[in-house]
Amino acid sequence: RRETCNGTLKWWQPQWPRDERIFNGSRILSVQMGRVPQFVWTDRPAYVGFSLNLILSRNSDGLSLVALTGLLNSTLARHWFSMFGKRRGTNIELNGGLLKRFPLPNRNCDLEKRIHRLTKQRHAVDPAGITESKIRSVEKLERHIDRLVCRLYGIDPDVLTELKR
């Protein structure tokens, strides 16, 4: 490698190391290939490979990453990804280019705060010992988030019934 030959790096050092912040800071993770788009917010350290997308916040005055996670996991977003994502067999490819093209709604701080709060509640549900009660609770939270996302985009929530078919 050029850097090893020039003496700027040892042979065992990564050639172009990635910024540590992307593994330790607040971010959204999503698999690049899956049956359905799935996004999860975390602020815990996690070192991930290139098969996962990492979505980072550019500035503090934008849509919170937690609220964005709720939006990206919504029925509306899932429908958009299924329409515009590249199909590979039964899976959808979610690459960086597709994620950059995802249309974000106009800002509404009240709705964003509500989506943020509900998404945090949804992520707090412990998947261990899943029960019918937990499943109903999660479904209720997801329906509520879906309705708020529709309001954020100015879309009638009744459209969700059509999209889920």
C-alpha positions as CSV (number, residue, x, y, z in Angstrom):
1,R,0.0,0.0,0.0
2,R,1.1,3.5,-0.7
3,E,0.9,4.7,2.9
4,T,3.0,1.7,4.1
5,C,5.6,2.3,1.4
6,N,5.8,6.0,2.3
7,G,6.2,5.1,6.0
8,T,3.0,7.0,7.1
9,L,1.2,3.8,8.2
10,K,2.3,0.4,9.6
11,W,1.4,-2.6,7.5
12,W,-1.3,-3.6,10.0
13,Q,-3.1,-0.3,10.4
14,P,-6.3,0.4,8.5
15,Q,-5.5,2.4,5.3
16,W,-8.4,4.9,5.6
17,P,-9.9,4.5,9.1
18,R,-13.4,5.6,9.5
19,D,-14.4,8.4,12.0
20,E,-14.9,6.9,15.5
21,R,-18.0,9.1,15.9
22,I,-20.0,7.0,13.5
23,F,-19.7,4.0,15.8
24,N,-20.2,5.7,19.1
25,G,-22.6,8.6,18.6
26,S,-26.4,8.7,18.1
27,R,-27.3,7.1,14.7
28,I,-29.8,5.0,12.8
29,L,-28.8,1.5,11.6
30,S,-30.5,-0.4,8.8
31,V,-29.7,-3.4,6.8
32,Q,-28.9,-2.8,3.1
33,M,-30.8,-5.8,2.0
34,G,-33.9,-7.2,3.5
35,R,-37.5,-8.4,2.9
36,V,-38.8,-5.2,4.5
37,P,-37.0,-2.0,5.4
38,Q,-36.1,-2.0,9.1
39,F,-34.5,0.9,11.0
40,V,-33.3,1.1,14.6
41,W,-32.0,4.1,16.5
42,T,-29.1,3.6,18.9
43,D,-26.7,5.7,20.9
44,R,-24.7,2.7,22.2
45,P,-21.3,1.9,20.8
46,A,-21.6,-0.6,17.9
47,Y,-19.0,-1.4,15.3
48,V,-20.7,-2.5,12.1
49,G,-19.6,-3.6,8.7
50,F,-20.5,-2.3,5.3
51,S,-23.7,-4.4,5.1
52,L,-25.4,-1.8,7.3
53,N,-26.4,1.7,6.5
54,L,-25.6,4.3,9.2
55,I,-27.6,7.5,9.2
56,L,-26.1,10.3,11.2
57,S,-27.4,13.7,12.1
58,R,-25.7,16.6,10.4
59,N,-27.0,19.3,12.8
60,S,-28.9,19.6,16.0
61,D,-31.8,21.6,14.6
62,G,-33.0,19.0,12.2
63,L,-35.5,16.2,12.6
64,S,-34.4,14.1,15.6
65,L,-32.9,10.7,14.7
66,V,-35.4,9.0,16.9
67,A,-38.4,10.7,15.1
68,L,-36.7,9.9,11.8
69,T,-36.5,6.2,12.8
70,G,-40.3,6.2,13.5
71,L,-40.9,7.9,10.1
72,L,-38.6,5.4,8.2
73,N,-40.3,2.4,9.9
74,S,-43.8,3.7,9.0
75,T,-46.2,2.1,6.6
76,L,-45.9,5.2,4.2
77,A,-42.1,4.8,4.1
78,R,-42.2,1.1,3.7
79,H,-44.5,1.6,0.7
80,W,-42.2,4.2,-0.8
81,F,-39.2,1.9,-0.4
82,S,-41.0,-0.9,-2.0
83,M,-41.9,1.3,-5.0
84,F,-38.5,2.9,-5.5
85,G,-36.1,0.4,-4.0
86,K,-34.3,-2.1,-6.2
87,R,-35.7,-5.6,-6.0
88,R,-33.3,-8.5,-5.6
89,G,-35.5,-11.6,-5.4
90,T,-37.8,-11.2,-2.5
91,N,-35.5,-8.5,-0.9
92,I,-35.3,-4.8,-1.3
93,E,-31.9,-3.1,-1.6
94,L,-31.6,0.0,0.6
95,N,-28.4,1.8,-0.4
96,G,-27.2,5.3,0.4
97,G,-28.5,6.7,-2.8
98,L,-32.0,5.5,-2.2
99,L,-32.0,6.8,1.4
100,K,-30.8,10.3,0.2
101,R,-33.8,10.4,-2.2
102,F,-36.3,9.6,0.5
103,P,-38.7,12.6,0.7
104,L,-38.8,14.2,4.1
105,P,-41.9,16.1,5.1
106,N,-42.2,19.8,6.0
107,R,-41.2,20.4,9.6
108,N,-43.8,20.3,12.4
109,C,-42.2,20.4,15.8
110,D,-45.3,19.2,17.7
111,L,-45.8,16.1,15.5
112,E,-42.1,15.4,15.5
113,K,-42.0,15.4,19.3
114,R,-44.9,13.1,19.5
115,I,-43.4,10.7,16.9
116,H,-40.1,10.9,18.9
117,R,-41.8,10.0,22.2
118,L,-43.8,7.1,20.6
119,T,-40.8,5.7,18.8
120,K,-38.8,5.7,22.1
121,Q,-41.7,3.8,23.7
122,R,-41.7,1.3,20.8
123,H,-37.9,0.7,21.0
124,A,-38.2,0.3,24.8
125,V,-40.4,-2.8,24.4
126,D,-38.2,-5.8,25.5
127,P,-38.5,-8.6,22.8
128,A,-37.6,-11.2,25.4
129,G,-40.6,-13.2,26.6
130,I,-42.9,-11.8,23.9
131,T,-46.6,-12.1,24.9
132,E,-49.9,-11.3,23.2
133,S,-50.1,-8.2,25.4
134,K,-46.7,-7.0,24.2
135,I,-47.6,-7.6,20.6
136,R,-50.9,-5.7,20.9
137,S,-49.0,-2.8,22.6
138,V,-46.4,-2.6,19.8
139,E,-49.1,-2.8,17.1
140,K,-51.0,0.1,18.9
141,L,-47.8,2.2,19.1
142,E,-47.0,1.5,15.4
143,R,-50.6,2.4,14.3
144,H,-50.3,5.7,16.3
145,I,-46.9,6.5,14.7
146,D,-48.4,5.7,11.3
147,R,-51.2,8.2,11.8
148,L,-48.9,10.9,13.0
149,V,-46.6,10.3,10.0
150,C,-49.6,10.7,7.7
151,R,-50.4,14.0,9.4
152,L,-46.8,15.1,9.0
153,Y,-47.0,14.5,5.3
154,G,-50.5,16.0,5.0
155,I,-52.0,12.6,3.9
156,D,-55.3,11.2,5.0
157,P,-54.6,8.3,7.4
158,D,-57.3,6.2,5.6
159,V,-54.7,5.6,2.8
160,L,-52.9,3.3,5.2
161,T,-55.7,0.7,4.8
162,E,-55.0,0.6,1.1
163,L,-51.2,0.4,1.5
164,K,-51.3,-2.5,4.0
165,R,-53.1,-4.7,1.4
